[in-house]
Amino acid sequence: MLHADARPAPVLETRRALNRSLVLHVLVLGLVAGLPYLHRPPEVKEPPAIQAVLVPKAVVQRHEPTPPKPVEPTPAPPPEPPKVELPPPVMEPPKIALPKPKPEKPVEKPVAKEEPKITKPLLKKPLLNTASFDAEMDAMRKEVQQHERQAELDRIKQEMDKQATAMKVSANQALVASYIGKIKSRVETKWNRPLSARAGMSTLLRISLLPGGEVGNVVVATTSGNAAFDASAVEAVRRASPLPVPDDVTAFSQSFRNFTLKFSPEDL
Amino acid sequence: MLRTLLLSLCLLAGLARADLVIEITRGADDALPIAVVPFGGPQPAGSDGLADIVRADLERSGRFKPLPFEKLPVRPTSGGQVLYNEWRSVNVPYLLVGSATPMPDGRFDIRFELFSVDRQARILGERTVVGAAQWRNAAHLISDKVFQAITGVRGAFSTRIVYVNQYEQGGKLRYRLEMADADGQRPLTILDSPEPILSPSWSPDARKVAYVSFESGRPAIWVQTIETRERQKLASFRGLNGAPAWSPDGTRLALTLSRDGNPEIYVMDVATQALERVTNHYAIDTEPRWLPDGSGLIFTSDRGGSAQIYRLNLADKSVKRLTFEGSYNGRADISPDGRYLVMVHREAGQRFQIAVQDLQTQVMTIITQTPQDESPSFSPNGTQLVYASKRGKYGELGIASVDGRFQVRLPSRLGEVREPAWSPFLK
């Protein structure tokens, strides 16, 4: 009874959580993908000779518009496969070969995470070739930056783990919610509301289900005060047996072994 | 994000541990299948079987869909022979069985039992003893009990309908006031007259009928006790004397008189015949009906330019218009719970139809499609309406559920059938 008002909440909450996780995913992916892009000044030296690569026309057409931006942060993760192929042909200079793999599997988060590390060194090296002092300084700076980067990565990883858990939780919730909807509509098709039923009446039934959804015990926990109304509710549940329930035993036991049905017409 | 996560976890934990509550707010609300098994034992010569009468009653209510006899898997006549699974397999949620045993004094001992197949429970188990002449009464009584047990609403199968039948005899028109069972059977003539009879109205105890008769050449309002046929002339003023309607407590009669000029509504104290004029308008005010609590009347008036239904508060005489749809709304009746208004309704250029207006939502629903329907009247349990319509040389009464989803016609009578009025519950 206490949860009578909570019913709509899980559904809403699930949707909201899903939305939020989607947004976060896009953000994180965008961040990961965008990092290398921010650090890609090396592109300055492009060997013009190599640009005349022989490629089937179709492929060329596809690549040409995109070269400067191998990774698009905006689109959602799934549709990325085509984009992944884009960078390789254009960015043929040897040095850049390393960073390229990162966009390859945007679906796999761990892979994407490691890449930024590799991008870093590239950035520095080409610029240095003088004193060893400079080299040392650079090494230190590099280390510090690497630490920072690592911390940043850890943070991202944590966030993603959290997301994964949240996804799992909301997946469970979604499962429960979907069966709540199925049970609701099945019972509603079986409920023949008596002529005396009026909006505002309400009967609470305690239901016990057997695994598989067969209705076991049905007890009138709170009467509407109208015997025909109470009886119609019990009959609806009996008629609706077996009720749709999750195959997963844990999900079934947690939510559907015992629950309450509240019969309260809204439209009479 | 963290908050969302925690919230989700809490909710999930809550769902798992405490009570999952699923709310059921809608229903299918179709007519309910029911098996009415032919009763065991003999029946009086020339009578229908009890099960036939009960089946027809339940079907006519629009709430039940009795299984055809030939589809019955078995035919038990007492509870001891009932096996729920046999009925579950044919998807019948309710089962009525019974038997009639002749007694030495010529009467019948009738027993009946009603079962809920889904709950595997006996809902009713009763007996009644009747003479052959009350055979149909016994069947209607069983229908009433079944209807109430399942729907929670008192059955109205044991009630009556009065109506006016205009017929031809020796080339001349005649009029008779008739009373029949709610299924149209056993019609009985209350009054036969060479002059028109109009507007019959039941007293709340269902023992008297008030009506307008032109037998003296002018309209007059009469009250007649049904059983004794004793009659009394209550009003024969100059001009129009029409549309009597009994107050819910039976002490007063609302009526339309034009003795002061144009038709107005008056309330008469039946004992003293004292009159009080309750409307005062140069337009026509007529066809009063009492609100169920007796605090006021509904009536038809053309004070707004076209005939519409209004409500009058008797305490302060204030008037409120109730209908706004259509070019004509008249001859209204109000349901016993005061929620629904039924009336003869016409859209501009269309025919007259019966319409129901929900006074809570103000939604108006047209529920008949036959031409020239008239004079709707609520059943005493408020679930159905009777109205008159015409089919060629025959007049007939139609019965419709208040939502219009179910309609049947009662047996036709030669000539016109007009002005039906459904009785209150019989005491």
Interface residues (C-beta under 8 A of the other chain):
Chain A: M1 L2 H3 A4 A6 R7 A9 P10 E13 T14 R16 A17 R20 L24 K162 T165 A166 V169 S170 N172 Q173 V176 I180 I183 K184 V187 E188 T189 K190 W191 N192 R193 P194 L195 S196 A197 L204 N226 A227 A228 F229 A231 A233 V234 E235 A236 R238 R239 Q254 S255 F256 N258 F259 T260 L261 K262 F263 S264 P265 E266 D267
Chain B: M1 L2 T4 L5 L7 S8 L9 L11 L12 G14 L15 A16 A18 D19 L20 V21 I22 E23 I24 T25 R26 G27 A28 D29 D30 L32 R63 P93 S116 D118 R119 I123 Q148 A149 I150 T151 G152 V153 T383
